[in-house]
């Protein structure tokens, strides 16, 4: 099963977003990324570059930012560069 990620991230730093008033920005002090919409609560629109294989068998296709975050948050799964075969 393939699932999409229903929230946004900074494409360079992962889960470092802050949002208020319909705007979002990255909180990493080296990053100047900002968006004129609430990216945090929007589905991710970055191109998929990795596949997360969860220990329960589910697979998620994710962007670089979500892959970065997954590496720090999952314990029984794998993050693979590339997309699964159709």
PDB file of N, CA, C and O in Angstrom:
ATOM      1  N   UNK A   1       0.843  -1.176   0.000  1.00  0.00           N
ATOM      2  CA  UNK A   1       0.000   0.000   0.000  1.00  0.00           C
ATOM      3  C   UNK A   1       0.893   1.245   0.000  1.00  0.00           C
ATOM      4  O   UNK A   1       1.885   1.302   0.726  1.00  0.00           O
ATOM      5  N   UNK A   2       0.541   2.224  -0.805  1.00  0.00           N
ATOM      6  CA  UNK A   2       1.283   3.482  -0.869  1.00  0.00           C
ATOM      7  C   UNK A   2       0.430   4.578  -0.255  1.00  0.00           C
ATOM      8  O   UNK A   2      -0.763   4.682  -0.541  1.00  0.00           O
ATOM      9  N   UNK A   3       1.036   5.383   0.578  1.00  0.00           N
ATOM     10  CA  UNK A   3       0.329   6.498   1.209  1.00  0.00           C
ATOM     11  C   UNK A   3       1.096   7.784   0.982  1.00  0.00           C
ATOM     12  O   UNK A   3       2.326   7.785   0.924  1.00  0.00           O
ATOM     13  N   UNK A   4       0.361   8.878   0.853  1.00  0.00           N
ATOM     14  CA  UNK A   4       0.982  10.199   0.734  1.00  0.00           C
ATOM     15  C   UNK A   4       1.067  10.834   2.119  1.00  0.00           C
ATOM     16  O   UNK A   4       0.321  10.458   3.023  1.00  0.00           O
ATOM     17  N   UNK A   5       1.949  11.771   2.282  1.00  0.00           N
ATOM     18  CA  UNK A   5       2.118  12.452   3.564  1.00  0.00           C
ATOM     19  C   UNK A   5       1.208  13.681   3.592  1.00  0.00           C
ATOM     20  O   UNK A   5       1.303  14.537   2.712  1.00  0.00           O
ATOM     21  N   UNK A   6       0.319  13.780   4.600  1.00  0.00           N
ATOM     22  CA  UNK A   6      -0.681  14.857   4.613  1.00  0.00           C
ATOM     23  C   UNK A   6      -0.238  16.160   5.278  1.00  0.00           C
ATOM     24  O   UNK A   6      -1.088  16.991   5.599  1.00  0.00           O
ATOM     25  N   UNK A   7       1.048  16.364   5.492  1.00  0.00           N
ATOM     26  CA  UNK A   7       1.502  17.639   6.059  1.00  0.00           C
ATOM     27  C   UNK A   7       2.805  18.038   5.369  1.00  0.00           C
ATOM     28  O   UNK A   7       3.527  17.197   4.832  1.00  0.00           O
ATOM     29  N   UNK A   8       3.083  19.323   5.397  1.00  0.00           N
ATOM     30  CA  UNK A   8       4.263  19.842   4.716  1.00  0.00           C
ATOM     31  C   UNK A   8       5.488  19.912   5.609  1.00  0.00           C
ATOM     32  O   UNK A   8       5.385  19.863   6.835  1.00  0.00           O
ATOM     33  N   UNK A   9       6.645  20.027   4.980  1.00  0.00           N
ATOM     34  CA  UNK A   9       7.931  20.183   5.667  1.00  0.00           C
ATOM     35  C   UNK A   9       8.777  21.170   4.874  1.00  0.00           C
ATOM     36  O   UNK A   9       8.447  21.520   3.742  1.00  0.00           O
ATOM     37  N   UNK A  10       9.858  21.607   5.475  1.00  0.00           N
ATOM     38  CA  UNK A  10      10.857  22.346   4.709  1.00  0.00           C
ATOM     39  C   UNK A  10      11.571  21.314   3.830  1.00  0.00           C
ATOM     40  O   UNK A  10      12.028  20.296   4.350  1.00  0.00           O
ATOM     41  N   UNK A  11      11.682  21.540   2.534  1.00  0.00           N
ATOM     42  CA  UNK A  11      12.320  20.543   1.678  1.00  0.00           C
ATOM     43  C   UNK A  11      13.796  20.319   2.001  1.00  0.00           C
ATOM     44  O   UNK A  11      14.366  19.300   1.611  1.00  0.00           O
ATOM     45  N   UNK A  12      14.415  21.252   2.704  1.00  0.00           N
ATOM     46  CA  UNK A  12      15.830  21.122   3.045  1.00  0.00           C
ATOM     47  C   UNK A  12      16.082  20.669   4.478  1.00  0.00           C
ATOM     48  O   UNK A  12      17.132  20.090   4.757  1.00  0.00           O
ATOM     49  N   UNK A  13      15.136  20.919   5.404  1.00  0.00           N
ATOM     50  CA  UNK A  13      15.397  20.661   6.822  1.00  0.00           C
ATOM     51  C   UNK A  13      14.369  19.780   7.517  1.00  0.00           C
ATOM     52  O   UNK A  13      14.526  19.483   8.701  1.00  0.00           O
ATOM     53  N   UNK A  14      13.335  19.359   6.826  1.00  0.00           N
ATOM     54  CA  UNK A  14      12.347  18.467   7.431  1.00  0.00           C
ATOM     55  C   UNK A  14      11.335  19.204   8.280  1.00  0.00           C
ATOM     56  O   UNK A  14      10.816  20.246   7.878  1.00  0.00           O
ATOM     57  N   UNK A  15      11.051  18.659   9.464  1.00  0.00           N
ATOM     58  CA  UNK A  15       9.982  19.197  10.314  1.00  0.00           C
ATOM     59  C   UNK A  15      10.456  20.385  11.136  1.00  0.00           C
ATOM     60  O   UNK A  15      10.546  20.318  12.362  1.00  0.00           O
ATOM     61  N   UNK A  16      10.749  21.447  10.455  1.00  0.00           N
ATOM     62  CA  UNK A  16      11.218  22.674  11.106  1.00  0.00           C
ATOM     63  C   UNK A  16      10.287  23.843  10.817  1.00  0.00           C
ATOM     64  O   UNK A  16      10.665  24.999  11.001  1.00  0.00           O
ATOM     65  N   UNK A  17       9.066  23.546  10.364  1.00  0.00           N
ATOM     66  CA  UNK A  17       8.151  24.624   9.973  1.00  0.00           C
ATOM     67  C   UNK A  17       7.402  25.221  11.146  1.00  0.00           C
ATOM     68  O   UNK A  17       7.101  24.547  12.132  1.00  0.00           O
ATOM     69  N   UNK A  18       7.115  26.476  11.016  1.00  0.00           N
ATOM     70  CA  UNK A  18       6.243  27.230  11.922  1.00  0.00           C
ATOM     71  C   UNK A  18       5.239  27.922  11.020  1.00  0.00           C
ATOM     72  O   UNK A  18       5.588  28.363   9.925  1.00  0.00           O
ATOM     73  N   UNK A  19       3.987  28.023  11.473  1.00  0.00           N
ATOM     74  CA  UNK A  19       2.997  28.719  10.651  1.00  0.00           C
ATOM     75  C   UNK A  19       2.053  29.521  11.529  1.00  0.00           C
ATOM     76  O   UNK A  19       1.750  29.145  12.660  1.00  0.00           O
ATOM     77  N   UNK A  20       1.603  30.627  10.981  1.00  0.00           N
ATOM     78  CA  UNK A  20       0.596  31.468  11.615  1.00  0.00           C
ATOM     79  C   UNK A  20       0.065  32.434  10.566  1.00  0.00           C
ATOM     80  O   UNK A  20       0.788  32.823   9.649  1.00  0.00           O
ATOM     81  N   UNK A  21      -1.174  32.810  10.698  1.00  0.00           N
ATOM     82  CA  UNK A  21      -1.757  33.797   9.798  1.00  0.00           C
ATOM     83  C   UNK A  21      -1.727  33.413   8.334  1.00  0.00           C
ATOM     84  O   UNK A  21      -1.621  34.283   7.470  1.00  0.00           O
ATOM     85  N   UNK A  22      -1.820  32.117   8.036  1.00  0.00           N
ATOM     86  CA  UNK A  22      -1.825  31.679   6.649  1.00  0.00           C
ATOM     87  C   UNK A  22      -0.474  31.709   5.961  1.00  0.00           C
ATOM     88  O   UNK A  22      -0.407  31.641   4.734  1.00  0.00           O
ATOM     89  N   UNK A  23       0.610  31.810   6.732  1.00  0.00           N
ATOM     90  CA  UNK A  23       1.967  31.816   6.186  1.00  0.00           C
ATOM     91  C   UNK A  23       2.792  30.766   6.923  1.00  0.00           C
ATOM     92  O   UNK A  23       2.432  30.355   8.027  1.00  0.00           O
ATOM     93  N   UNK A  24       3.884  30.335   6.328  1.00  0.00           N
ATOM     94  CA  UNK A  24       4.765  29.351   6.965  1.00  0.00           C
ATOM     95  C   UNK A  24       6.218  29.688   6.650  1.00  0.00           C
ATOM     96  O   UNK A  24       6.516  30.313   5.632  1.00  0.00           O
ATOM     97  N   UNK A  25       7.118  29.266   7.540  1.00  0.00           N
ATOM     98  CA  UNK A  25       8.547  29.493   7.337  1.00  0.00           C
ATOM     99  C   UNK A  25       9.325  28.419   8.073  1.00  0.00           C
ATOM    100  O   UNK A  25       8.828  27.793   9.009  1.00  0.00           O
ATOM    101  N   UNK A  26      10.568  28.219   7.624  1.00  0.00           N
ATOM    102  CA  UNK A  26      11.459  27.252   8.247  1.00  0.00           C
ATOM    103  C   UNK A  26      12.124  27.907   9.452  1.00  0.00           C
ATOM    104  O   UNK A  26      12.564  29.055   9.377  1.00  0.00           O
ATOM    105  N   UNK A  27      12.197  27.178  10.558  1.00  0.00           N
ATOM    106  CA  UNK A  27      12.791  27.699  11.791  1.00  0.00           C
ATOM    107  C   UNK A  27      14.297  27.423  11.894  1.00  0.00           C
ATOM    108  O   UNK A  27      14.940  27.872  12.843  1.00  0.00           O
ATOM    109  N   UNK A  28      14.865  26.689  10.926  1.00  0.00           N
ATOM    110  CA  UNK A  28      16.306  26.479  10.941  1.00  0.00           C
ATOM    111  C   UNK A  28      16.987  27.830  10.712  1.00  0.00           C
ATOM    112  O   UNK A  28      16.678  28.521   9.741  1.00  0.00           O
ATOM    113  N   UNK A  29      17.899  28.207  11.588  1.00  0.00           N
ATOM    114  CA  UNK A  29      18.481  29.548  11.531  1.00  0.00           C
ATOM    115  C   UNK A  29      19.312  29.801  10.274  1.00  0.00           C
ATOM    116  O   UNK A  29      19.628  30.952   9.976  1.00  0.00           O
ATOM    117  N   UNK A  30      19.674  28.756   9.533  1.00  0.00           N
ATOM    118  CA  UNK A  30      20.433  28.942   8.294  1.00  0.00           C
ATOM    119  C   UNK A  30      19.538  29.004   7.059  1.00  0.00           C
ATOM    120  O   UNK A  30      20.019  29.212   5.946  1.00  0.00           O
ATOM    121  N   UNK A  31      18.235  28.821   7.264  1.00  0.00           N
ATOM    122  CA  UNK A  31      17.297  28.709   6.145  1.00  0.00           C
ATOM    123  C   UNK A  31      16.440  29.963   6.016  1.00  0.00           C
ATOM    124  O   UNK A  31      15.995  30.538   7.009  1.00  0.00           O
ATOM    125  N   UNK A  32      16.226  30.363   4.801  1.00  0.00           N
ATOM    126  CA  UNK A  32      15.381  31.527   4.545  1.00  0.00           C
ATOM    127  C   UNK A  32      14.109  31.148   3.792  1.00  0.00           C
ATOM    128  O   UNK A  32      13.443  32.020   3.235  1.00  0.00           O
ATOM    129  N   UNK A  33      13.760  29.851   3.767  1.00  0.00           N
ATOM    130  CA  UNK A  33      12.542  29.418   3.083  1.00  0.00           C
ATOM    131  C   UNK A  33      11.316  29.942   3.810  1.00  0.00           C
ATOM    132  O   UNK A  33      11.217  29.853   5.034  1.00  0.00           O
ATOM    133  N   UNK A  34      10.383  30.489   3.039  1.00  0.00           N
ATOM    134  CA  UNK A  34       9.106  30.976   3.571  1.00  0.00           C
ATOM    135  C   UNK A  34       8.053  30.794   2.488  1.00  0.00           C
ATOM    136  O   UNK A  34       8.357  30.834   1.296  1.00  0.00           O
ATOM    137  N   UNK A  35       6.811  30.593   2.915  1.00  0.00           N
ATOM    138  CA  UNK A  35       5.719  30.358   1.987  1.00  0.00           C
ATOM    139  C   UNK A  35       4.550  31.254   2.350  1.00  0.00           C
ATOM    140  O   UNK A  35       4.335  31.560   3.523  1.00  0.00           O
ATOM    141  N   UNK A  36       3.806  31.667   1.360  1.00  0.00           N
ATOM    142  CA  UNK A  36       2.672  32.571   1.572  1.00  0.00           C
ATOM    143  C   UNK A  36       1.376  31.808   1.801  1.00  0.00           C
ATOM    144  O   UNK A  36       0.293  32.331   1.543  1.00  0.00           O
ATOM    145  N   UNK A  37       1.479  30.587   2.279  1.00  0.00           N
ATOM    146  CA  UNK A  37       0.321  29.770   2.652  1.00  0.00           C
ATOM    147  C   UNK A  37       0.728  28.896   3.837  1.00  0.00           C
ATOM    148  O   UNK A  37       1.913  28.784   4.151  1.00  0.00           O
ATOM    149  N   UNK A  38      -0.241  28.286   4.482  1.00  0.00           N
ATOM    150  CA  UNK A  38       0.030  27.439   5.644  1.00  0.00           C
ATOM    151  C   UNK A  38       0.540  26.083   5.175  1.00  0.00           C
ATOM    152  O   UNK A  38      -0.222  25.119   5.104  1.00  0.00           O
ATOM    153  N   UNK A  39       1.807  26.010   4.862  1.00  0.00           N
ATOM    154  CA  UNK A  39       2.429  24.789   4.344  1.00  0.00           C
ATOM    155  C   UNK A  39       2.421  23.668   5.380  1.00  0.00           C
ATOM    156  O   UNK A  39       2.364  22.494   5.013  1.00  0.00           O
ATOM    157  N   UNK A  40       2.475  24.001   6.641  1.00  0.00           N
ATOM    158  CA  UNK A  40       2.520  23.002   7.699  1.00  0.00           C
ATOM    159  C   UNK A  40       1.283  22.113   7.692  1.00  0.00           C
ATOM    160  O   UNK A  40       1.391  20.902   7.887  1.00  0.00           O
ATOM    161  N   UNK A  41       0.119  22.695   7.472  1.00  0.00           N
ATOM    162  CA  UNK A  41      -1.131  21.937   7.508  1.00  0.00           C
ATOM    163  C   UNK A  41      -1.635  21.547   6.126  1.00  0.00           C
ATOM    164  O   UNK A  41      -2.789  21.143   5.982  1.00  0.00           O
ATOM    165  N   UNK A  42      -0.795  21.662   5.118  1.00  0.00           N
ATOM    166  CA  UNK A  42      -1.170  21.285   3.754  1.00  0.00           C
ATOM    167  C   UNK A  42      -0.442  19.996   3.366  1.00  0.00           C
ATOM    168  O   UNK A  42       0.642  19.709   3.874  1.00  0.00           O
ATOM    169  N   UNK A  43      -1.039  19.238   2.475  1.00  0.00           N
ATOM    170  CA  UNK A  43      -0.377  18.032   1.977  1.00  0.00           C
ATOM    171  C   UNK A  43       0.932  18.418   1.292  1.00  0.00           C
ATOM    172  O   UNK A  43       1.027  19.473   0.666  1.00  0.00           O
ATOM    173  N   UNK A  44       1.916  17.572   1.413  1.00  0.00           N
ATOM    174  CA  UNK A  44       3.227  17.836   0.827  1.00  0.00           C
ATOM    175  C   UNK A  44       3.127  17.860  -0.699  1.00  0.00           C
ATOM    176  O   UNK A  44       2.520  16.977  -1.306  1.00  0.00           O
ATOM    177  N   UNK A  45       3.725  18.872  -1.301  1.00  0.00           N
ATOM    178  CA  UNK A  45       3.714  19.002  -2.762  1.00  0.00           C
ATOM    179  C   UNK A  45       5.103  18.836  -3.375  1.00  0.00           C
ATOM    180  O   UNK A  45       5.268  18.986  -4.586  1.00  0.00           O
ATOM    181  N   UNK A  46       6.099  18.529  -2.548  1.00  0.00           N
ATOM    182  CA  UNK A  46       7.454  18.326  -3.059  1.00  0.00           C
ATOM    183  C   UNK A  46       7.516  17.002  -3.828  1.00  0.00           C
ATOM    184  O   UNK A  46       6.757  16.081  -3.525  1.00  0.00           O
ATOM    185  N   UNK A  47       8.409  16.894  -4.817  1.00  0.00           N
ATOM    186  CA  UNK A  47       8.511  15.643  -5.569  1.00  0.00           C
ATOM    187  C   UNK A  47       9.001  14.499  -4.685  1.00  0.00           C
ATOM    188  O   UNK A  47       9.894  14.675  -3.856  1.00  0.00           O
ATOM    189  N   UNK A  48       8.410  13.338  -4.875  1.00  0.00           N
ATOM    190  CA  UNK A  48       8.803  12.147  -4.122  1.00  0.00           C
ATOM    191  C   UNK A  48      10.175  11.679  -4.594  1.00  0.00           C
ATOM    192  O   UNK A  48      10.436  11.587  -5.793  1.00  0.00           O
ATOM    193  N   UNK A  49      11.044  11.386  -3.634  1.00  0.00           N
ATOM    194  CA  UNK A  49      12.411  10.956  -3.939  1.00  0.00           C
ATOM    195  C   UNK A  49      12.819   9.702  -3.172  1.00  0.00           C
ATOM    196  O   UNK A  49      13.829   9.078  -3.497  1.00  0.00           O
ATOM    197  N   UNK A  50      12.037   9.330  -2.154  1.00  0.00           N
ATOM    198  CA  UNK A  50      12.375   8.203  -1.290  1.00  0.00           C
ATOM    199  C   UNK A  50      11.131   7.353  -1.023  1.00  0.00           C
ATOM    200  O   UNK A  50       9.999   7.800  -1.206  1.00  0.00           O
ATOM    201  N   UNK A  51      11.372   6.124  -0.587  1.00  0.00           N
ATOM    202  CA  UNK A  51      10.303   5.243  -0.135  1.00  0.00           C
ATOM    203  C   UNK A  51      10.587   4.867   1.312  1.00  0.00           C
ATOM    204  O   UNK A  51      11.677   4.398   1.638  1.00  0.00           O
ATOM    205  N   UNK A  52       9.604   5.076   2.173  1.00  0.00           N
ATOM    206  CA  UNK A  52       9.705   4.641   3.562  1.00  0.00           C
ATOM    207  C   UNK A  52       8.955   3.323   3.660  1.00  0.00           C
ATOM    208  O   UNK A  52       7.769   3.254   3.337  1.00  0.00           O
ATOM    209  N   UNK A  53       9.640   2.277   4.105  1.00  0.00           N
ATOM    210  CA  UNK A  53       9.011   0.983   4.318  1.00  0.00           C
ATOM    211  C   UNK A  53       8.832   0.799   5.816  1.00  0.00           C
ATOM    212  O   UNK A  53       9.804   0.632   6.553  1.00  0.00           O
ATOM    213  N   UNK A  54       7.583   0.831   6.257  1.00  0.00           N
ATOM    214  CA  UNK A  54       7.275   0.677   7.677  1.00  0.00           C
ATOM    215  C   UNK A  54       7.338  -0.798   8.051  1.00  0.00           C
ATOM    216  O   UNK A  54       7.231  -1.672   7.190  1.00  0.00           O
ATOM    217  N   UNK A  55       7.512  -1.067   9.335  1.00  0.00           N
ATOM    218  CA  UNK A  55       7.608  -2.452   9.782  1.00  0.00           C
ATOM    219  C   UNK A  55       6.297  -3.212   9.616  1.00  0.00           C
ATOM    220  O   UNK A  55       6.307  -4.443   9.626  1.00  0.00           O
ATOM    221  N   UNK A  56       5.168  -2.519   9.464  1.00  0.00           N
ATOM    222  CA  UNK A  56       3.884  -3.197   9.266  1.00  0.00           C
ATOM    223  C   UNK A  56       3.608  -3.495   7.796  1.00  0.00           C
ATOM    224  O   UNK A  56       2.535  -3.997   7.461  1.00  0.00           O
ATOM    225  N   UNK A  57       4.562  -3.192   6.913  1.00  0.00           N
ATOM    226  CA  UNK A  57       4.413  -3.488   5.498  1.00  0.00           C
ATOM    227  C   UNK A  57       3.942  -2.324   4.652  1.00  0.00           C
ATOM    228  O   UNK A  57       4.049  -2.376   3.427  1.00  0.00           O
ATOM    229  N   UNK A  58       3.423  -1.273   5.274  1.00  0.00           N
ATOM    230  CA  UNK A  58       3.000  -0.100   4.511  1.00  0.00           C
ATOM    231  C   UNK A  58       4.217   0.580   3.896  1.00  0.00           C
ATOM    232  O   UNK A  58       5.318   0.539   4.447  1.00  0.00           O
ATOM    233  N   UNK A  59       3.996   1.209   2.739  1.00  0.00           N
ATOM    234  CA  UNK A  59       5.059   1.974   2.090  1.00  0.00           C
ATOM    235  C   UNK A  59       4.551   3.380   1.841  1.00  0.00           C
ATOM    236  O   UNK A  59       3.396   3.585   1.467  1.00  0.00           O
ATOM    237  N   UNK A  60       5.426   4.338   2.053  1.00  0.00           N
ATOM    238  CA  UNK A  60       5.111   5.748   1.858  1.00  0.00           C
ATOM    239  C   UNK A  60       6.136   6.325   0.898  1.00  0.00           C
ATOM    240  O   UNK A  60       7.338   6.133   1.085  1.00  0.00           O
ATOM    241  N   UNK A  61       5.681   7.026  -0.120  1.00  0.00           N
ATOM    242  CA  UNK A  61       6.621   7.739  -0.983  1.00  0.00           C
ATOM    243  C   UNK A  61       6.704   9.158  -0.448  1.00  0.00           C
ATOM    244  O   UNK A  61       5.684   9.809  -0.224  1.00  0.00           O
ATOM    245  N   UNK A  62       7.925   9.633  -0.244  1.00  0.00           N
ATOM    246  CA  UNK A  62       8.121  10.917   0.425  1.00  0.00           C
ATOM    247  C   UNK A  62       9.200  11.738  -0.277  1.00  0.00           C
ATOM    248  O   UNK A  62       9.997  11.217  -1.057  1.00  0.00           O
ATOM    249  N   UNK A  63       9.202  13.028   0.022  1.00  0.00           N
ATOM    250  CA  UNK A  63      10.209  13.954  -0.506  1.00  0.00           C
ATOM    251  C   UNK A  63      11.474  13.896   0.359  1.00  0.00           C
ATOM    252  O   UNK A  63      11.532  13.171   1.352  1.00  0.00           O
ATOM    253  N   UNK A  64      12.474  14.668  -0.036  1.00  0.00           N
ATOM    254  CA  UNK A  64      13.725  14.730   0.731  1.00  0.00           C
ATOM    255  C   UNK A  64      13.491  15.162   2.178  1.00  0.00           C
ATOM    256  O   UNK A  64      14.052  14.567   3.098  1.00  0.00           O
ATOM    257  N   UNK A  65      12.670  16.192   2.386  1.00  0.00           N
ATOM    258  CA  UNK A  65      12.416  16.697   3.735  1.00  0.00           C
ATOM    259  C   UNK A  65      11.743  15.674   4.630  1.00  0.00           C
ATOM    260  O   UNK A  65      12.108  15.540   5.798  1.00  0.00           O
ATOM    261  N   UNK A  66      10.752  14.941   4.092  1.00  0.00           N
ATOM    262  CA  UNK A  66      10.094  13.909   4.885  1.00  0.00           C
ATOM    263  C   UNK A  66      11.025  12.716   5.127  1.00  0.00           C
ATOM    264  O   UNK A  66      10.963  12.092   6.186  1.00  0.00           O
ATOM    265  N   UNK A  67      11.886  12.394   4.159  1.00  0.00           N
ATOM    266  CA  UNK A  67      12.852  11.311   4.359  1.00  0.00           C
ATOM    267  C   UNK A  67      13.830  11.672   5.473  1.00  0.00           C
ATOM    268  O   UNK A  67      14.164  10.828   6.304  1.00  0.00           O
ATOM    269  N   UNK A  68      14.282  12.906   5.494  1.00  0.00           N
ATOM    270  CA  UNK A  68      15.177  13.383   6.552  1.00  0.00           C
ATOM    271  C   UNK A  68      14.525  13.213   7.922  1.00  0.00           C
ATOM    272  O   UNK A  68      15.156  12.732   8.863  1.00  0.00           O
ATOM    273  N   UNK A  69      13.275  13.606   8.024  1.00  0.00           N
ATOM    274  CA  UNK A  69      12.541  13.477   9.279  1.00  0.00           C
ATOM    275  C   UNK A  69      12.323  12.013   9.644  1.00  0.00           C
ATOM    276  O   UNK A  69      12.484  11.635  10.805  1.00  0.00           O
ATOM    277  N   UNK A  70      11.961  11.191   8.671  1.00  0.00           N
ATOM    278  CA  UNK A  70      11.713   9.770   8.938  1.00  0.00           C
ATOM    279  C   UNK A  70      12.952   9.089   9.507  1.00  0.00           C
ATOM    280  O   UNK A  70      12.840   8.218  10.370  1.00  0.00           O
ATOM    281  N   UNK A  71      14.119   9.476   9.035  1.00  0.00           N
ATOM    282  CA  UNK A  71      15.360   8.865   9.541  1.00  0.00           C
ATOM    283  C   UNK A  71      15.542   9.090  11.038  1.00  0.00           C
ATOM    284  O   UNK A  71      16.167   8.273  11.714  1.00  0.00           O
ATOM    285  N   UNK A  72      15.012  10.168  11.552  1.00  0.00           N
ATOM    286  CA  UNK A  72      15.171  10.453  12.978  1.00  0.00           C
ATOM    287  C   UNK A  72      14.006   9.947  13.813  1.00  0.00           C
ATOM    288  O   UNK A  72      14.095   9.935  15.041  1.00  0.00           O
ATOM    289  N   UNK A  73      12.908   9.526  13.176  1.00  0.00           N
ATOM    290  CA  UNK A  73      11.710   9.192  13.940  1.00  0.00           C
ATOM    291  C   UNK A  73      11.267   7.742  13.872  1.00  0.00           C
ATOM    292  O   UNK A  73      10.550   7.293  14.766  1.00  0.00           O
ATOM    293  N   UNK A  74      11.660   6.993  12.859  1.00  0.00           N
ATOM    294  CA  UNK A  74      11.196   5.608  12.799  1.00  0.00           C
ATOM    295  C   UNK A  74      12.240   4.682  13.409  1.00  0.00           C
ATOM    296  O   UNK A  74      13.440   4.949  13.345  1.00  0.00           O
ATOM    297  N   UNK A  75      11.769   3.603  13.995  1.00  0.00           N
ATOM    298  CA  UNK A  75      12.687   2.653  14.612  1.00  0.00           C
ATOM    299  C   UNK A  75      12.692   1.309  13.894  1.00  0.00           C
ATOM    300  O   UNK A  75      13.740   0.670  13.804  1.00  0.00           O
ATOM    301  N   UNK A  76      11.561   0.872  13.387  1.00  0.00           N
ATOM    302  CA  UNK A  76      11.477  -0.426  12.718  1.00  0.00           C
ATOM    303  C   UNK A  76      10.995  -0.245  11.291  1.00  0.00           C
ATOM    304  O   UNK A  76       9.866  -0.602  10.955  1.00  0.00           O
ATOM    305  N   UNK A  77      11.836   0.298  10.480  1.00  0.00           N
ATOM    306  CA  UNK A  77      11.503   0.530   9.085  1.00  0.00           C
ATOM    307  C   UNK A  77      12.754   0.940   8.345  1.00  0.00           C
ATOM    308  O   UNK A  77      13.835   1.046   8.925  1.00  0.00           O
ATOM    309  N   UNK A  78      12.591   1.172   7.043  1.00  0.00           N
ATOM    310  CA  UNK A  78      13.744   1.558   6.237  1.00  0.00           C
ATOM    311  C   UNK A  78      13.371   2.734   5.353  1.00  0.00           C
ATOM    312  O   UNK A  78      12.226   2.858   4.919  1.00  0.00           O
ATOM    313  N   UNK A  79      14.336   3.588   5.092  1.00  0.00           N
ATOM    314  CA  UNK A  79      14.174   4.696   4.165  1.00  0.00           C
ATOM    315  C   UNK A  79      15.075   4.401   2.977  1.00  0.00           C
ATOM    316  O   UNK A  79      16.296   4.316   3.110  1.00  0.00           O
ATOM    317  N   UNK A  80      14.459   4.248   1.825  1.00  0.00           N
ATOM    318  CA  UNK A  80      15.185   3.877   0.619  1.00  0.00           C
ATOM    319  C   UNK A  80      15.138   5.010  -0.393  1.00  0.00           C
ATOM    320  O   UNK A  80      14.071   5.576  -0.634  1.00  0.00           O
ATOM    321  N   UNK A  81      16.268   5.348  -0.984  1.00  0.00           N
ATOM    322  CA  UNK A  81      16.291   6.356  -2.041  1.00  0.00           C
ATOM    323  C   UNK A  81      15.610   5.759  -3.262  1.00  0.00           C
ATOM    324  O   UNK A  81      15.859   4.610  -3.627  1.00  0.00           O
ATOM    325  N   UNK A  82      14.758   6.545  -3.882  1.00  0.00           N
ATOM    326  CA  UNK A  82      14.053   6.095  -5.075  1.00  0.00           C
ATOM    327  C   UNK A  82      12.617   5.705  -4.766  1.00  0.00           C
ATOM    328  O   UNK A  82      12.193   5.654  -3.611  1.00  0.00           O
ATOM    329  N   UNK A  83      11.891   5.434  -5.827  1.00  0.00           N
ATOM    330  CA  UNK A  83      10.474   5.103  -5.721  1.00  0.00           C
ATOM    331  C   UNK A  83      10.267   3.622  -5.987  1.00  0.00           C
ATOM    332  O   UNK A  83      11.059   3.009  -6.704  1.00  0.00           O
ATOM    333  N   UNK A  84       9.214   3.034  -5.422  1.00  0.00           N
ATOM    334  CA  UNK A  84       8.962   1.608  -5.648  1.00  0.00           C
ATOM    335  C   UNK A  84       8.562   1.355  -7.098  1.00  0.00           C
ATOM    336  O   UNK A  84       8.029   2.236  -7.773  1.00  0.00           O
ATOM    337  N   UNK A  85       8.824   0.153  -7.557  1.00  0.00           N
ATOM    338  CA  UNK A  85       8.392  -0.232  -8.905  1.00  0.00           C
ATOM    339  C   UNK A  85       6.874  -0.254  -8.952  1.00  0.00           C
ATOM    340  O   UNK A  85       6.218  -0.617  -7.976  1.00  0.00           O
ATOM    341  N   UNK A  86       6.332   0.128 -10.064  1.00  0.00           N
ATOM    342  CA  UNK A  86       4.865   0.195 -10.212  1.00  0.00           C
ATOM    343  C   UNK A  86       4.239  -1.175 -10.206  1.00  0.00           C
ATOM    344  O   UNK A  86       3.019  -1.297 -10.320  1.00  0.00           O
TER     345      UNK A  86
END
